[in-house]
Amino acid sequence: MLCIFHKSTDPYFNIATDEYIFKYLNEDCFMLWQNDNAIIVGKHQNTLSEINYDYVKSHGIHVVRRLSGGGAVYHDLGNLNFSFTATGKDSSLIDFEKYTRPIVEVLNEMGVPAKFEGRNDITIDGKKISGNAEHIYKNKILHHGTLLFSSEMKNVSEALRINPLKYQDKAVKSIPKRVTNISDHLKTPMTIEEFTHKIMDHVMHSFRDCKMYEFTPEDLKRIGELRDKKYATYEWNYGYSPDYNFKKAVKVPGGLIEMHLEVENGIITKAKIFGDFFHVHDIDEIERAIENTPHDEKSIRQKLEKYNIAEYFANISEEELISAMF
């Protein structure tokens, strides 16, 4: 098994790396890696309905869709991620407890009462420290999980805090759970780097034929291409979302704006704007302008830049109008 310390903290590059070791390296792998601030959403989720859009935007948090299912998770540099890839015969490859066992063993050896619990979690005293997901491709499995070591809990809760009334869809929803940091339960303090090496040492001694591996220039080039063509694109991270209806009302000095959007494959197919605001020109023009546009702030701004919004919505700015769309 190839064992990899992955040094990148670019979320788009790292999620691409997960796919690369899974689909393009023939040997089984174990990888430890960290992401800078990011929300990683499950493959079958509606991205916008999983994130606190205003918070994510103001804090520069990356949003990336992963290859596997399950719920959305928040990553920062206080969070350690691990990935296993393994070759087998069929869907019996799915075994969450098997791939979390090395992590639980390390924590138990350190005096932390961690255990595998429920469908795919590692907990300490009933609080979640690790969420896990798996994906099958041909005869291989990708298992990856998070490890909350010293994450900023305020960011974890705020970034994933959404208004459930905004969206009507059939996407898989994340289930909020009480969480805790591993560092709060250690008898002897240590850094996340020391913790990372403890896990790698344990895996190296627990699995047969382990050897350290560093990505070659060719590996990194191919991962970079996968990053740019897939994981850093709107089409994958947002457009892949299931179809949904969006509804939001905002109260601004110029009046109440109530936005209704129907979205298919990430594209706004129908827009209706209601409210008690005053207008000069008919707002039908604005509704038509944003139809057939990605439900993406940059794309919507480009469509609206040819209009003087004040002529359609009295005392309402473009910023305020756009705030009703996310």
Helices and strands as residue ranges (DSSP letters): E 2-5, H 11-23, E 29-33, E 38-41, H 47-50, H 53-58, E 62-65, E 73-75, E 79-87, G 91-93, H 96-109, E 114-117, E 121-124, E 127-137, E 140-148, H 153-159, E 167-169, G 182-185, H 192-206, E 211-212, H 217-226, I 227-231, H 234-234, I 235-239, E 244-252, E 255-264, E 267-275, H 284-290, E 293-294, H 297-304, G 309-311, H 318-323
